[in-house]
C-alpha cells in the first residue's frame, strides 16, 4: 500500500467584506493646497534689519534703565548721608529704582522680541509691530516737540531732537517692514 503524504490544512479564507469596512485610501490626485508654513518664504533682509533695530534699541534701553536702577540704589545711601533721614532716602531711591526696574523689563522684552523676529517667529513680528508703534510714535512726537520748542525759545535743541527723530525713524521703519514685508515669497 502506498502511503500518501499528509495534506496540509487549507488556509483560512479572509473574512467577507461587510458594509462597515472602509476601502483603502486612494493617493491624492489633482491640485492639493500647500500648508501655510510651506507657502511662506524666509524672513526678508529688510525684516532682519528691523530685527537689528529692535535688538540694538533693546540693548541701549537696557543699559540706560539699568543705570537708572543703580542711581536709585545709590540715592538711598547718599540722601541718608545728607541728613534728610532714612525714610526719605529709602522712599526716593526706592521709587527711582522701581521705575528703572519696570523699564529694564520692557527693554529686555524688546531685546527678546528682536532676537526672535530675526529667527522668524510670528509672535515676535507682532511684538515688534507693537514696540515700533508705541515707541516710534512717542519718540516721533517727542522729537517734533523738541524741534518746535527750540524754535520758539531760542535754545539749541536741534541736536538732541535729531537723535530722538533718528530713533523714531528706525522704529517706524521696523513697523512698516514688519507689517508689509515680513516674509519673502516661497520659491
Secondary structure by P-SEA (a helix, b strand, c coil): ccccccccccccccccccccccccccccccbbbbccccccccccaaaaaaaaaaaaaaaaaaaaaaaaaaaaaaaaaaaaaacccaaaaaaaaaaaaaaaaaaaaaaaaaaaaaaaaaaccaaaaaaaaaaaaaaaaaaaaaaaaaaaaaaaacccaaaaaaaaaaaaaaaaaaaaaaacccccccc
